[in-house]
Amino acid sequence: MRRRIWAIPAALRREFYALRAEVGRGEAWPETAISQTLLHWHCIFLLTLVPIALIRETAAGQEATPQEA
């Protein structure tokens, strides 16, 4: 589960380096494009993946606790 969550920052890093390679040939740095990319991935990560992971961990923790009689 955690491996999939941490795959998102790796994908963001690959996208960032690809964008930097395209622009880094003496052209102007597209700060707005980078900001939009970071914002996009940040929103995906925070608004969808983190709550899903927390819900699953909470559910798994509740299933693991023994029932009291």
Secondary structure, 3 states (H helix, E strand, C coil): CHHHHHHHHHHHHHHHHHHHHHHCCCCCCCHHHHHHHHHHHHHHHHHHHHHHHHHHHHHHHHHHCCCCC
